[in-house]
Amino acid sequence: MKTMDELKQVQRTESEKTYSYLNSYYYNWFKAIDLNLLNSDGFTNYFLRIKQNEPTIFEELQEKILNATITGFQQNLSEIDSFVLLAAAWANGFVPEKASAAIQEFDRYLNNYTIQKDPLTGINQMNADLNQVLMQHLPKVRRQDLRLIYRLLLLKEATESDVQIELASLNMPTVKRTKAMLKLFKSL
């Protein structure tokens, strides 16, 4: 994982102002995910078992999540798009070797997170619980954002023709957003 000195070098210049990654909500989000979801059994013990049994896979997962927040910061993504990228990177950790298989585990986790057994309610409740420890809050996830997380996991390892088939049924703004986010997700 990147050292603090390397993270200090991550900056973005905009309108003659320089912004530091370490002073951004992106870094706060990474710390919240890292401390509460990866290194704690308060939400799930799944990642602690990966850390204990397969430390190299765990470190790769941590690095992908960190890179997702850095990418969101450097690309100046909207708050919700940054969260979608972060959530997709984290969800990929349920089955690191095959992103499309991680969809089932991620969906099961979100369904079981609340009594309502609804993944959208689950992810928003998880965010609300995480917001209790954050200064900058994780955004409220809309149904189309959750669908985008699932779509990113599904298409990460898909062939170009499979991607085109999946995108054919979507409207143009959704296709444009999916292509942009998929490109970023694959680069992690």
DOVO-765958 format. One record per residue (C-alpha): x, y, z; residue in three letters. Coordinates in steps of 0.05 Angstrom, whole numbers, plus 32768, in hexadecimal, padded with zeros to 4 digits. Each point is the difference from the previous one (the first is absolute). Last residue first. Layout:
! DOVO-765958
@x=X; y=Y; z=Z; code=ALA
...
//
This chain:
! DOVO-765958
@x=7F64; y=8001; z=7F29; code=LEU
@x=7FFF; y=800E; z=7FB5; code=SER
@x=7FC4; y=7FD3; z=7FF6; code=LYS
@x=7FD6; y=802B; z=802F; code=PHE
@x=8014; y=8040; z=7FDC; code=LEU
@x=7FED; y=7FE5; z=7FBB; code=LYS
@x=7FC0; y=7FE3; z=801E; code=LEU
@x=7FEE; y=8044; z=801E; code=MET
@x=8006; y=8024; z=7FBD; code=ALA
@x=7FDC; y=7FCA; z=7FDA; code=LYS
@x=7FC8; y=7FFC; z=8034; code=THR
@x=7FF6; y=804C; z=8001; code=ARG
@x=7FFB; y=8003; z=7FB4; code=LYS
@x=7FD1; y=7FC5; z=7FFC; code=VAL
@x=7FD5; y=801D; z=8038; code=THR
@x=7FFB; y=8043; z=7FDB; code=PRO
@x=7FF0; y=7FDB; z=7FBF; code=MET
@x=7FC8; y=7FD3; z=801A; code=ASN
@x=800F; y=7FB7; z=800F; code=LEU
@x=7FEC; y=7FC1; z=7FDA; code=SER
@x=803D; y=8001; z=7FD2; code=ALA
@x=8031; y=8007; z=803B; code=LEU
@x=7FFC; y=7FB6; z=8013; code=GLU
@x=8009; y=7FE9; z=7FB8; code=ILE
@x=803A; y=8031; z=7FF7; code=GLN
@x=8022; y=7FE6; z=803F; code=VAL
@x=7FF8; y=7FB9; z=7FE8; code=ASP
@x=8020; y=8013; z=7FBD; code=SER
@x=803A; y=8021; z=8024; code=GLU
@x=800D; y=7FC2; z=8029; code=THR
@x=7FEC; y=8000; z=8049; code=ALA
@x=8034; y=8003; z=8039; code=GLU
@x=7FE6; y=8040; z=8021; code=LYS
@x=7FBA; y=7FFB; z=7FE1; code=LEU
@x=7FDA; y=7FDE; z=8039; code=LEU
@x=8023; y=8026; z=8037; code=LEU
@x=7FF5; y=8042; z=7FDD; code=LEU
@x=7FB6; y=7FEE; z=7FF3; code=ARG
@x=7FF4; y=7FEF; z=8049; code=TYR
@x=801D; y=8044; z=8015; code=ILE
@x=7FD8; y=8022; z=7FC9; code=LEU
@x=7FC0; y=7FDF; z=8019; code=ARG
@x=800F; y=801C; z=8045; code=LEU
@x=8008; y=8045; z=7FE2; code=ASP
@x=7FBE; y=7FF9; z=7FD8; code=GLN
@x=7FDC; y=7FED; z=8042; code=ARG
@x=8019; y=803F; z=8022; code=ARG
@x=8037; y=8000; z=8034; code=VAL
@x=8000; y=8035; z=8036; code=LYS
@x=8046; y=801D; z=8004; code=PRO
@x=8037; y=7FEF; z=8031; code=LEU
@x=8007; y=8037; z=8032; code=HIS
@x=8039; y=802F; z=800D; code=GLN
@x=8012; y=8000; z=804A; code=MET
@x=7FFD; y=7FB5; z=8004; code=LEU
@x=7FF3; y=7FD0; z=803B; code=VAL
@x=7FB4; y=8004; z=8001; code=GLN
@x=8001; y=8002; z=7FB4; code=ASN
@x=8015; y=7FB7; z=8000; code=LEU
@x=7FBD; y=7FEC; z=801D; code=ASP
@x=7FDB; y=802C; z=7FCE; code=ALA
@x=802A; y=7FE1; z=7FC8; code=ASN
@x=7FED; y=7FBA; z=8017; code=MET
@x=7FB7; y=8016; z=8004; code=GLN
@x=8005; y=801A; z=7FB8; code=ASN
@x=8020; y=7FC0; z=7FE8; code=ILE
@x=7FCC; y=7FD5; z=8022; code=GLY
@x=7FC4; y=8029; z=7FEA; code=THR
@x=8017; y=7FF8; z=7FB8; code=LEU
@x=800F; y=7FB6; z=800B; code=PRO
@x=7FBA; y=7FF2; z=801B; code=ASP
@x=7FF7; y=7FCA; z=8036; code=LYS
@x=7FD5; y=802F; z=802A; code=GLN
@x=8021; y=7FE8; z=8041; code=ILE
@x=8041; y=8021; z=7FEC; code=THR
@x=8046; y=7FEA; z=7FEF; code=TYR
@x=7FE9; y=7FBC; z=7FE6; code=ASN
@x=7FED; y=801A; z=7FBC; code=ASN
@x=8040; y=802A; z=7FFB; code=LEU
@x=802D; y=7FC4; z=8010; code=TYR
@x=7FD9; y=7FD2; z=7FD2; code=ARG
@x=8006; y=8033; z=7FC7; code=ASP
@x=804B; y=8007; z=800C; code=PHE
@x=8007; y=7FB4; z=8001; code=GLU
@x=7FD7; y=7FF8; z=7FC0; code=GLN
@x=8024; y=8039; z=7FDC; code=ILE
@x=8045; y=7FE5; z=8013; code=ALA
@x=7FF8; y=7FC9; z=7FCB; code=ALA
@x=8003; y=8036; z=7FC9; code=SER
@x=8041; y=801B; z=801E; code=ALA
@x=8025; y=7FBE; z=7FFC; code=LYS
@x=8043; y=7FF7; z=8025; code=GLU
@x=7FF0; y=8031; z=8037; code=PRO
@x=7FBF; y=7FDE; z=8016; code=VAL
@x=7FE5; y=802A; z=803A; code=PHE
@x=8037; y=8032; z=7FF1; code=GLY
@x=7FDC; y=8017; z=7FC1; code=ASN
@x=7FCD; y=8020; z=802F; code=ALA
@x=8037; y=802F; z=8019; code=TRP
@x=8015; y=8016; z=7FBA; code=ALA
@x=7FB6; y=8007; z=7FEB; code=ALA
@x=7FF2; y=8029; z=803F; code=ALA
@x=803A; y=802F; z=7FF3; code=LEU
@x=7FED; y=800A; z=7FB7; code=LEU
@x=7FB7; y=800C; z=8013; code=VAL
@x=8017; y=802F; z=8038; code=PHE
@x=8029; y=802A; z=7FD0; code=SER
@x=7FC5; y=8002; z=7FD0; code=ASP
@x=7FD3; y=8018; z=8039; code=ILE
@x=802F; y=8037; z=8016; code=GLU
@x=800C; y=8018; z=7FB9; code=SER
@x=8043; y=7FEE; z=7FE2; code=LEU
@x=803A; y=8030; z=8005; code=ASN
@x=802B; y=7FD0; z=7FD5; code=GLN
@x=8038; y=8005; z=8033; code=GLN
@x=7FD2; y=7FF7; z=803C; code=PHE
@x=7FD7; y=7FC7; z=7FE3; code=GLY
@x=8041; y=7FDF; z=7FE9; code=THR
@x=801E; y=8007; z=8046; code=ILE
@x=7FC1; y=7FE3; z=801F; code=THR
@x=8001; y=7FC4; z=7FD1; code=ALA
@x=804B; y=7FF8; z=8009; code=ASN
@x=7FF5; y=7FF9; z=804C; code=LEU
@x=7FCB; y=7FCB; z=7FF3; code=ILE
@x=802D; y=7FDC; z=7FCF; code=LYS
@x=803A; y=8003; z=8032; code=GLU
@x=7FD6; y=7FE4; z=8038; code=GLN
@x=7FEA; y=7FC7; z=7FD2; code=LEU
@x=8048; y=7FF1; z=7FEC; code=GLU
@x=8013; y=7FFF; z=804A; code=GLU
@x=7FC9; y=7FCE; z=800F; code=PHE
@x=8015; y=7FD4; z=7FC6; code=ILE
@x=8047; y=8000; z=801B; code=THR
@x=7FE8; y=7FF1; z=8047; code=PRO
@x=7FDA; y=7FC0; z=7FED; code=GLU
@x=7FE9; y=7FDC; z=803F; code=ASN
@x=8001; y=8037; z=8035; code=GLN
@x=7FEF; y=803B; z=7FD3; code=LYS
@x=7FCC; y=7FD7; z=7FDA; code=ILE
@x=7FE1; y=7FEC; z=8043; code=ARG
@x=8000; y=8049; z=8016; code=LEU
@x=7FDD; y=8010; z=7FBE; code=PHE
@x=7FC5; y=7FD2; z=800E; code=TYR
@x=7FF8; y=8018; z=8048; code=ASN
@x=7FC7; y=802F; z=7FED; code=THR
@x=7FE6; y=8042; z=801A; code=PHE
@x=8020; y=8003; z=8045; code=GLY
@x=8034; y=7FCC; z=7FEF; code=ASP
@x=8036; y=8033; z=7FF4; code=SER
@x=803B; y=8009; z=7FD2; code=ASN
@x=7FDD; y=8000; z=7FBC; code=LEU
@x=7FBB; y=801F; z=800D; code=LEU
@x=800A; y=8031; z=8039; code=ASN
@x=8049; y=8015; z=7FFD; code=LEU
@x=800D; y=7FFA; z=7FB6; code=ASP
@x=7FBC; y=8019; z=7FEA; code=ILE
@x=8004; y=803C; z=802F; code=ALA
@x=8048; y=800E; z=7FEE; code=LYS
@x=7FF0; y=7FFE; z=7FB6; code=PHE
@x=7FC4; y=802E; z=800A; code=TRP
@x=802C; y=8032; z=8026; code=ASN
@x=8032; y=7FFE; z=7FC7; code=TYR
@x=7FC9; y=8011; z=7FCE; code=TYR
@x=7FE6; y=8035; z=802F; code=TYR
@x=803E; y=8028; z=7FF1; code=SER
@x=803B; y=801A; z=8028; code=ASN
@x=802C; y=7FC3; z=7FF2; code=LEU
@x=7FF2; y=8007; z=7FB5; code=TYR
@x=801C; y=8046; z=7FFF; code=SER
@x=7FE1; y=8039; z=7FD7; code=TYR
@x=8029; y=8032; z=7FDA; code=THR
@x=7FDF; y=8041; z=7FEA; code=LYS
@x=800E; y=8022; z=7FBE; code=GLU
@x=7FBA; y=7FF2; z=7FE7; code=SER
@x=8009; y=7FB5; z=800E; code=GLU
@x=803F; y=7FDC; z=8013; code=THR
@x=7FFA; y=7FBA; z=801B; code=ARG
@x=802F; y=7FDF; z=8032; code=GLN
@x=801C; y=7FBC; z=8012; code=VAL
@x=8046; y=800F; z=801B; code=GLN
@x=7FE9; y=7FFB; z=8048; code=LYS
@x=7FE8; y=7FBA; z=7FF0; code=LEU
@x=8047; y=7FEA; z=7FED; code=GLU
@x=801A; y=801C; z=8042; code=ASP
@x=7FC8; y=7FDC; z=8026; code=MET
@x=8016; y=7FBE; z=7FE1; code=THR
@x=7FDA; y=7FDD; z=7FC8; code=LYS
@x=7FEA; y=7FB9; z=800C; code=MET
//
